[in-house]
Amino acid sequence: MAIKQTEPSLLKKTESQLRRLSPDRLIVASDFLAYLEEREENEATQELLNVPGFLDVFSPARQQMENEEVISFDQIRRMYKLCSLGIPVLGAGLCGRYYHLWSK
């Protein structure tokens, strides 16, 4: 989790404390911060994995990304504009099928 904008004094205080540490203690502090960071990342990952059906959706999406079967947001925007003008995009029925997602 990133630190909030309202906590700059905490960052300054911590930075000041780190600057006063000996090199050996600075290494220990750095290792501890890396441990805390990894712990936080693991907790966030576990939270996602606990969402029912997450892996069922994520795994195919990741495979599509690895196969470069994705389109850019600019392409989606262009398709939306064409669909809103009634111009078929990528075959019959695609505009009708996805227009409700784009028109919000």
N, C-alpha and C positions, 0 to 999 in steps of 0.2 A: 504494500500500500504506500503510495507516495505521501509525503508530508503535506499538510494543508498550508495554504497561503498564510493562515493566521498564526503559524507557529515559527516565524523566522527567528525569534529570539532563542528558541530551543536549538535550532541549527547553529546559530552563532556561539552559544554557550558550549555546545558539544565540540564544535570546531576548535574553540579556544582550549578546551580541555585536551583534545588530541594533540594540539601543537606543543603542549607542555610535557607530554609523555616522553620517556626515554625511547630510543629506537626499538629496544626489545619489547617494551610494553605496548608500543604502537603496533607492532606485529601481532601481538596477542589481541589487541582491540580490533584490528582489521579482520583477523580470523573470526572473532566473535561476531562482528557485524556481518560477515559473509555467511556465517551459520544462521543468524537471524533472518537474513534475506532469503536464504534457501528454504528455511522453515516456512516463511510466509508464502513463498511460491508454491511449495508442496501443499499447504493448506488450501490455497486457491484452486489448485488442480484437483484436489480431493473433493472440494465443494462442487466443482463442475461434474466430476465423475459420479457424484451422488444424485445428480438431477436425473429423474427417470427418463430413459430414452435418449440421453445425451449421446452416448457412443453410437447408437443406431443412426443418428443424424450426422455426427461428426466424422465417423470413419469414411462414409461415402464422399463427404465433402472434401476431406483431406486427399482421398484418392483422385478426385476430379482435379484438385489443385496440382497434385504431383504430375498428372497427365496433361496439365495445361489446358484443361477443359473448362476454362473460366472466361468471363468477359469483363471488361473494365466498366467502371461506373459511367464513364462517358458514353459507352455503347448502350448501356441501359437507358440513359437519359435520351439518347437519340431515338431508341426504340419507343420510349414513352411518347415523345413528341409525334412520331409517325403514327402510333396507335391512336393518339388523341385526335389526329386529323382523319382517322378512318383508313389509313393506308396499312395494308397487311404487312406484317414483318415476320421473317423466318418461317414462312409457311402458313397455311390457313389455320385459323383458330388460336394462334398464339396470343394475339392482342386481346381477344376476349377472355382467354384463360388467365392472363396476368394483369390485365388492365386494372382490376380492382385493387391490386397491390400498389400500383403506381399512382392511382388517382386520389390517394389519401392526402 
